Amino acid sequence: MLFKTLLIGLLATTPVSATDPDLSLYKYAKDTWRSMNAMVEPATGLPADKVTGDLRTRAKVTSPTNVATYVWSTLTARDLGLIDAGDAARRVGRVLAALEKMERHAPTGQYYNWYDPATLALVRVWPENGDPVHLFASSVDNGWLATALMMLPKAMPQHAAEATRLARSMNFASYYDPAARPDAGTGLIRGGFWPEKPEGCSVETDYPGTGTIVYSTCHHYGAPAETRIATYVGIALGQIPREHYFGIYRTFPDIGCDWAWQDQKPAGSWKEYLGVKVWEGTYGYRGMRYVPNWGGSMFEALMPDLVVPEAAWAPRSWGRNHPVFVQGQIQHGLDEAGYGYWGFSPANDPHGGYREYGVDPLGMDAGGYTSDRERTQTDPGYAGCRPAQPEPAAFGDGVVTPHAAFLALPYAKKQAMANLAKLKRDFDAYGPGGFYDSVAVRSGTVSRWYLALDQGMVMAALGNLLARGNMHRYFGTPAVEARLRPVMGLESWDVVPPRTTR
């Protein structure tokens, strides 16, 4: 504690650099917290979705995920001495009071996607253009909110009763389709539901325990992306069977040309866990073998690892995969694309809007996320089904987002620190609230915004690194560990690391 206090006291007067790693990280935490604090709406205590780079203008909407990232950022700010315990408790108390008032889908206890942070009212038209907003409950957004609530009994016992009541009122069985994987004998989680029938594709559902009809998305979450947080929460709360964990595809199986639309032909074999057949496949890239996610982005790979200690609870699967995935992103940015920087993940686009970015070969989607604005893709083909395409002659204006490097810190600390230092040195990428959201590294164009989602990932990553794994400790209570760890620890993936790392 004394060492931490001294470090924080030195921040205002001591120059920071990549040669002083802990001091640099504390400086990043202090500034990032400033942007999170600037997003808070004084009337309600809830964060906005984002704020301008000068910290003056907040967005007029917020989401359950934004609320979650603010709660755990508050815990990290307290644990790092950036705010005191009383201030943290008051902030979290205001959030819980707001959550009690906010309208949600009463039969399932699920929150809708968009609220006005100034009034707590549901957003029914987009403030920017007046287009209608159809009420929708997202399994992933509610999953993130539930994780924050589940942290509070250990992190802030004075709010334990209220946080536990809210978390347990959220029924994640409302997303679970037990018949989604009849071939495997288990189900999958849907993307979410509308309380009223929308235009386009939907499925009328009445899952056991909800007592109401909703209109669910036609798609399920079947790839090992950030969407697995809803799986973890549902199992941890005892609302979804643990067998569901093995219903999520590691890769799609290699069965003739049936799955040849996926990015590449996997290598693997069939295994069985808890009576569920699992194709344990891996992809290959630059001499490595790994389990991909849907689009090849860093937040899909590592955001759940911020709260669920995946490397510790699943050392032979996620624990092997995460460092390889990080090296894949590094090698793409520095070697394959030659940007000189790395870290590709959905972010505010420097040229306007919000867009997904990733490393195409690290994702399962054949038309997956790309690392540049020009959408330069690779296609290794699918032997016997789809021919390979020539490698790109060059990549375009690569878009790097700093939160991706923060996510990589547990698995490549020196490389991540050097990458962040270069971004700060070479571009106008750092402002009063820490790193801006993204940089187009060839044109030098910067997105001067701070997003609650991305800044919240930065704060959680720094909390785990600088505050003794605080996110993991708060979420990973004995009860949660007893339900998740025995399931997650069963697998052993055939992951192959690179021969050398930078």
C-alpha positions in Angstrom: 0.0 0.0 0.0 2.8 2.4 0.9 4.5 1.7 -2.4 1.3 2.3 -4.3 0.7 5.6 -2.5 4.2 6.8 -3.2 3.8 6.0 -6.9 0.5 7.8 -7.1 2.0 10.8 -5.4 4.8 11.0 -7.9 2.6 10.9 -11.0 2.1 14.7 -11.2 5.8 15.5 -11.2 7.6 12.5 -12.6 8.0 12.0 -16.4 6.8 8.6 -17.4 8.1 6.3 -20.1 8.1 2.6 -21.1 11.3 2.2 -19.0 9.2 2.9 -15.8 6.5 0.4 -16.5 4.5 0.5 -13.2 4.7 4.2 -13.0 3.6 4.5 -16.6 0.7 2.2 -15.9 -0.4 4.2 -12.9 -0.3 7.4 -15.0 -2.4 5.7 -17.6 -4.9 4.6 -15.0 -5.1 8.1 -13.4 -5.8 9.7 -16.8 -8.2 7.0 -18.0 -10.2 7.4 -14.8 -10.5 11.1 -15.6 -12.3 10.2 -18.8 -14.6 7.7 -17.1 -15.5 10.3 -14.5 -16.2 12.9 -17.2 -18.8 10.5 -18.7 -20.9 10.5 -15.5 -24.2 12.3 -15.7 -24.5 14.4 -12.5 -28.3 14.0 -12.3 -28.2 10.2 -12.0 -24.7 9.0 -11.5 -24.8 6.9 -14.7 -22.1 7.1 -17.4 -22.8 8.1 -20.9 -21.8 5.9 -23.8 -18.9 8.3 -24.7 -17.4 11.7 -24.3 -15.5 14.1 -26.6 -11.7 14.2 -26.3 -11.9 17.5 -24.4 -14.1 15.8 -21.8 -16.8 18.4 -22.3 -19.6 16.8 -24.3 -21.2 13.5 -23.2 -23.4 11.3 -25.4 -27.1 11.2 -24.6 -27.4 7.4 -24.4 -26.0 4.7 -22.2 -26.2 0.9 -22.1 -26.0 -1.9 -19.5 -22.4 -2.6 -20.6 -21.5 1.1 -20.1 -22.9 0.9 -16.6 -20.9 -2.3 -15.9 -17.6 -0.8 -17.1 -18.1 2.3 -14.9 -18.8 0.1 -11.8 -15.6 -1.9 -12.2 -13.6 1.2 -13.2 -14.8 2.7 -9.9 -13.6 -0.3 -8.0 -10.2 -0.1 -9.7 -10.0 3.7 -9.1 -10.5 3.0 -5.4 -8.1 0.1 -5.3 -5.4 2.2 -6.9 -6.0 5.1 -4.6 -7.3 7.5 -7.3 -10.5 8.0 -5.2 -11.2 7.1 -1.6 -13.5 4.3 -0.4 -16.3 6.7 0.6 -16.4 8.3 -2.8 -16.4 4.8 -4.5 -19.3 3.6 -2.3 -21.3 6.7 -3.0 -20.8 6.3 -6.8 -21.8 2.6 -6.7 -24.8 3.4 -4.5 -26.1 5.9 -7.1 -25.7 3.4 -9.8 -27.6 0.7 -7.9 -30.4 3.2 -7.1 -30.6 4.1 -10.8 -30.8 0.4 -11.8 -33.7 -0.1 -9.4 -35.6 2.7 -11.2 -34.8 1.8 -14.8 -37.6 0.2 -16.8 -36.7 -3.4 -17.8 -38.4 -6.5 -19.2 -40.3 -7.4 -16.0 -40.8 -11.2 -16.5 -37.1 -11.8 -17.2 -35.5 -9.0 -15.3 -33.4 -8.1 -18.4 -32.4 -4.5 -19.1 -32.9 -3.0 -22.5 -30.0 -1.8 -24.7 -30.4 2.0 -24.5 -31.3 4.5 -21.8 -31.0 8.2 -21.4 -28.3 8.7 -18.6 -29.8 12.1 -17.6 -33.3 10.9 -17.0 -33.1 7.0 -16.9 -35.8 6.9 -19.5 -35.7 4.3 -22.3 -34.3 5.7 -25.5 -37.0 5.4 -28.2 -35.5 7.6 -30.9 -31.8 8.2 -31.6 -30.8 11.6 -30.5 -28.6 12.2 -33.5 -31.2 11.6 -36.2 -34.6 10.9 -34.7 -34.7 7.3 -36.1 -36.8 4.9 -34.0 -35.2 2.6 -31.4 -36.9 -0.7 -31.0 -36.7 -2.1 -27.4 -34.2 -5.0 -27.4 -32.6 -7.0 -24.5 -29.1 -8.2 -25.3 -27.7 -11.3 -23.7 -24.2 -9.9 -23.9 -25.0 -6.5 -22.6 -26.9 -7.9 -19.7 -24.1 -10.4 -19.1 -21.6 -7.6 -18.6 -24.0 -5.8 -16.2 -24.5 -9.0 -14.2 -20.7 -9.5 -13.9 -20.4 -6.0 -12.3 -23.2 -6.7 -9.9 -21.7 -10.1 -9.0 -18.4 -8.4 -8.1 -20.0 -6.1 -5.5 -20.7 -8.5 -2.6 -16.9 -9.1 -2.3 -15.7 -5.7 -3.5 -18.1 -3.5 -1.6 -20.0 -5.5 1.1 -22.1 -2.6 2.1 -23.9 -2.9 -1.2 -24.0 -6.7 -1.3 -27.7 -7.2 -0.6 -28.9 -4.8 -3.2 -26.4 -6.0 -5.9 -27.2 -9.7 -5.2 -30.9 -9.0 -5.5 -30.5 -7.3 -8.8 -28.2 -9.9 -10.2 -30.5 -12.8 -9.2 -33.5 -11.0 -10.7 -31.9 -11.2 -14.1 -33.0 -14.5 -15.7 -30.5 -15.6 -18.4 -32.6 -18.7 -19.2 -34.6 -16.2 -21.3 -31.8 -16.4 -23.9 -31.1 -20.1 -23.8 -32.3 -22.3 -26.6 -31.8 -25.9 -25.4 -32.5 -27.3 -28.9 -29.9 -25.2 -30.7 -27.3 -28.0 -30.9 -29.2 -31.3 -31.3 -26.1 -32.8 -32.8 -24.2 -32.2 -29.6 -27.1 -32.7 -27.1 -27.0 -29.2 -25.7 -28.1 -25.6 -26.5 -26.8 -22.2 -27.3 -27.6 -18.6 -26.2 -29.4 -16.3 -28.6 -28.3 -12.8 -29.3 -31.3 -11.3 -27.4 -35.0 -10.6 -27.7 -37.6 -7.9 -28.5 -40.6 -7.7 -26.3 -42.7 -6.9 -29.4 -42.4 -8.5 -32.8 -39.9 -6.6 -35.0 -39.6 -6.3 -38.7 -37.3 -9.0 -40.2 -36.3 -12.3 -38.7 -37.3 -13.3 -35.2 -38.5 -16.4 -33.4 -41.4 -16.4 -31.0 -40.2 -18.1 -27.8 -41.4 -18.9 -24.4 -38.5 -20.3 -22.5 -39.1 -22.2 -19.3 -39.2 -20.0 -16.2 -39.9 -16.7 -18.0 -43.6 -17.0 -18.2 -44.0 -14.8 -21.2 -43.6 -14.7 -25.0 -40.7 -12.8 -26.5 -39.3 -12.5 -30.0 -35.8 -13.8 -30.0 -33.1 -13.2 -32.6 -32.8 -15.9 -35.2 -29.0 -16.2 -34.6 -27.3 -17.9 -31.7 -23.8 -17.2 -30.3 -21.8 -20.2 -31.4 -18.3 -18.9 -31.7 -15.9 -18.4 -28.7 -16.1 -14.6 -28.7 -16.7 -12.0 -26.0 -20.3 -13.3 -26.1 -19.2 -16.1 -23.9 -19.7 -13.8 -20.9 -23.4 -14.6 -21.0 -22.5 -18.3 -20.8 -20.3 -17.8 -17.8 -22.9 -15.7 -16.0 -25.8 -18.1 -16.8 -23.8 -21.1 -15.5 -22.5 -19.2 -12.4 -26.1 -18.2 -11.5 -27.3 -21.7 -12.0 -29.7 -20.6 -14.7 -28.1 -22.4 -17.7 -26.8 -26.0 -17.7 -23.1 -26.3 -17.5 -23.1 -28.6 -20.6 -23.9 -25.5 -22.6 -20.2 -24.4 -22.3 -19.3 -27.2 -24.7 -22.0 -26.4 -27.2 -20.0 -23.4 -28.3 -17.9 -24.2 -31.4 -14.1 -24.0 -30.9 -13.9 -24.0 -34.7 -16.6 -25.4 -37.0 -15.9 -29.0 -37.8 -14.1 -30.3 -40.8 -16.9 -32.3 -42.5 -16.5 -32.3 -46.3 -17.5 -28.9 -47.7 -20.4 -28.4 -45.3 -18.5 -25.8 -43.3 -16.2 -24.6 -46.0 -17.5 -21.0 -45.6 -15.4 -20.6 -42.5 -12.1 -18.8 -42.9 -9.8 -21.8 -43.1 -9.8 -25.6 -42.9 -9.3 -26.6 -39.2 -7.2 -29.3 -37.8 -8.6 -31.2 -34.8 -10.5 -34.1 -33.5 -13.7 -35.0 -31.7 -13.8 -35.1 -27.9 -16.5 -35.6 -25.4 -17.1 -33.6 -22.1 -20.1 -34.0 -19.8 -21.8 -36.1 -22.6 -21.4 -33.3 -25.2 -19.5 -34.0 -28.4 -16.9 -31.2 -29.1 -14.9 -30.7 -32.3 -11.6 -29.3 -30.8 -10.3 -27.6 -33.9 -7.5 -25.0 -34.4 -6.5 -22.7 -37.2 -3.0 -21.9 -38.4 -1.2 -18.6 -38.9 2.5 -17.9 -39.3 3.5 -21.2 -37.7 1.1 -20.9 -34.8 -2.0 -23.0 -34.0 -4.9 -21.4 -32.0 -8.6 -21.4 -31.4 -10.0 -18.4 -33.3 -12.9 -16.1 -32.4 -15.6 -14.8 -34.8 -13.9 -11.7 -36.2 -10.3 -11.9 -35.1 -10.4 -8.9 -32.7 -8.7 -8.5 -29.4 -11.8 -7.7 -27.3 -13.5 -10.8 -28.6 -10.6 -12.8 -27.4 -9.8 -11.1 -24.1 -12.6 -9.0 -22.7 -14.1 -12.0 -20.7 -10.6 -12.7 -19.3 -10.8 -9.3 -17.6 -13.3 -10.6 -15.1 -13.2 -14.4 -15.4 -9.7 -15.7 -14.6 -9.7 -17.9 -17.8 -5.9 -18.6 -17.8 -6.0 -19.9 -14.2 -9.3 -21.8 -14.4 -8.7 -23.2 -17.9 -4.8 -23.4 -18.1 -4.8 -26.0 -20.9 -7.3 -24.2 -23.2 -7.7 -20.5 -22.7 -4.4 -20.3 -20.8 -2.6 -21.6 -23.8 -4.7 -19.7 -26.4 -4.6 -16.2 -25.1 -0.8 -15.6 -25.4 -0.8 -17.1 -28.9 -3.7 -14.9 -30.0 -1.8 -11.9 -28.8 1.3 -12.9 -30.7 -0.9 -13.3 -33.8 -2.1 -9.7 -33.5 1.5 -8.5 -32.9 2.9 -10.4 -35.9 0.2 -9.1 -38.1 0.7 -5.5 -37.2 4.5 -5.5 -37.3 5.4 -8.1 -39.8 2.5 -9.1 -42.2 0.9 -5.6 -42.6 4.0 -3.7 -41.6 2.2 -0.9 -39.8 4.8 -0.5 -37.1 2.0 -0.8 -34.4 -0.6 -3.4 -33.4 -3.8 -3.9 -31.5 -7.0 -4.4 -33.6 -10.4 -4.4 -32.1 -13.8 -2.7 -32.7 -13.5 1.0 -32.0 -14.6 4.5 -32.9 -13.4 5.0 -36.5 -11.0 7.9 -36.9 -12.9 8.8 -40.0 -16.3 8.7 -38.4 -18.7 6.2 -36.9 -17.9 3.0 -35.1 -16.5 0.0 -36.9 -15.1 -3.5 -36.2 -11.4 -4.1 -36.7 -9.4 -7.3 -36.2 -6.9 -9.6 -37.8 -8.7 -11.6 -40.6 -6.9 -14.9 -40.2 -7.6 -15.0 -36.4 -11.3 -15.1 -37.0 -13.7 -17.8 -38.1 -15.8 -15.5 -40.4 -14.4 -15.8 -43.9 -15.5 -12.2 -44.6 -14.2 -11.2 -41.2 -12.8 -8.1 -39.6 -9.9 -6.4 -41.2 -7.1 -4.3 -39.7 -7.4 -1.5 -42.2 -10.0 0.9 -43.4 -9.7 -0.5 -47.0 -10.9 -3.9 -45.7 -7.9 -5.8 -47.1 -8.6 -9.5 -46.6 -6.7 -12.7 -46.9 -8.1 -16.0 -47.9 -6.1 -19.2 -47.4 -8.8 -21.3 -49.0 -10.4 -24.5 -47.9 -8.7 -27.5 -49.4 -11.0 -29.3 -51.8 -13.8 -26.8 -51.5 -12.5 -23.3 -51.9 -9.3 -22.2 -53.6 -6.8 -19.9 -51.9 -6.5 -16.3 -53.1 -3.3 -14.5 -53.7 -1.9 -12.7 -50.6 -2.6 -8.9 -50.6 0.1 -6.9 -52.2 -0.1 -4.4 -49.3 -2.4 -3.3 -46.5 -3.9 0.1 -46.2 -4.5 2.6 -43.4 -4.4 0.3 -40.4 -6.6 1.3 -37.4 -5.0 0.6 -34.0 -7.0 1.0 -30.8 -5.0 1.3 -27.6 -7.5 -0.7 -25.5 -6.3 -3.8 -27.4 -2.8 -3.3 -26.1 -4.0 -3.0 -22.6 -5.9 -6.3 -23.0 -2.7 -7.9 -24.0 -0.7 -6.8 -20.9 -1.0 -10.1 -19.0 0.4 -12.0 -22.0 3.0 -9.6 -23.6 3.6 -6.8 -21.1 6.9 -5.5 -22.6 5.5 -5.5 -26.1 2.3 -3.9 -25.0 4.1 -1.2 -23.1 6.4 -0.5 -26.0 3.4 -0.3 -28.4 1.5 2.2 -26.2 4.6 4.3 -25.8 5.1 4.5 -29.6 1.5 5.4 -30.2 1.8 8.2 -27.6 5.1 9.4 -29.1 4.3 9.2 -32.7 0.7 10.5 -32.9 -1.5 13.0 -31.1 -3.1 9.9 -29.5 -3.1 11.0 -25.9 -5.3 13.5 -24.2 -6.6 14.6 -20.8 -8.5 11.3 -20.4 -5.7 9.0 -21.5 -5.4 7.4 -24.9 -8.0 8.5 -27.5 -10.0 5.6 -28.9 -8.1 4.8 -32.1 -5.5 5.9 -34.6 -5.3 5.3 -38.3 -1.5 4.8 -38.3 -0.7 5.5 -42.0 -2.7 8.7 -42.3 -2.2 9.7 -38.7 -5.9 10.4 -38.2 -7.0 10.1 -34.6 -10.5 9.5 -33.2 -10.6 12.0 -30.4 -13.3 10.3 -28.3 -13.4 8.3 -25.1 -15.8 5.4 -25.0 -17.1 3.9 -21.8 -16.6 0.4 -23.2 -13.0 0.8 -24.2 -11.9 3.0 -21.3 -13.6 0.5 -19.0 -11.5 -2.3 -20.5 -8.4 -0.3 -19.9 -9.3 0.3 -16.3 -10.1 -3.4 -15.7 -6.8 -4.5 -17.3 -4.9 -2.1 -15.1 -6.7 -3.2 -12.0 -5.8 -6.8 -12.6 -2.2 -5.9 -13.2 -1.7 -3.2 -10.5 -4.2 -4.2 -7.8 -3.4 -7.9 -7.4 -6.0 -9.2 -9.9 -8.9 -7.3 -8.3 -11.4 -8.0 -11.1 -10.7 -11.7 -10.9 -10.9 -11.8 -7.1 -14.2 -9.9 -7.0 -15.9 -12.0 -9.6 -14.3 -15.3 -8.8 -16.0 -16.0 -5.5 -15.9 -19.5 -4.1 -19.5 -20.1 -5.3 -18.8 -18.9 -8.8 -15.5 -20.8 -9.0 -17.2 -24.0 -7.8 -19.6 -23.8 -10.8 -17.3 -22.6 -13.5 -13.8 -23.8 -12.9 -14.5 -27.6 -13.0 -16.1 -27.2 -16.4 -13.6 -24.8 -17.9 -10.6 -26.9 -16.7 -11.6 -30.1 -18.6 -10.3 -29.3 -22.1 -6.8 -29.4 -23.5 -6.4 -27.5 -26.8 -3.8 -28.3 -29.4 -2.4 -24.8 -29.4 1.1 -24.2 -30.8 2.9 -21.0 -29.9 5.2 -19.1 -32.3 8.8 -20.4 -32.5 10.0 -17.0 -31.4 8.3 -13.9 -30.0 9.3 -10.3 -30.4 
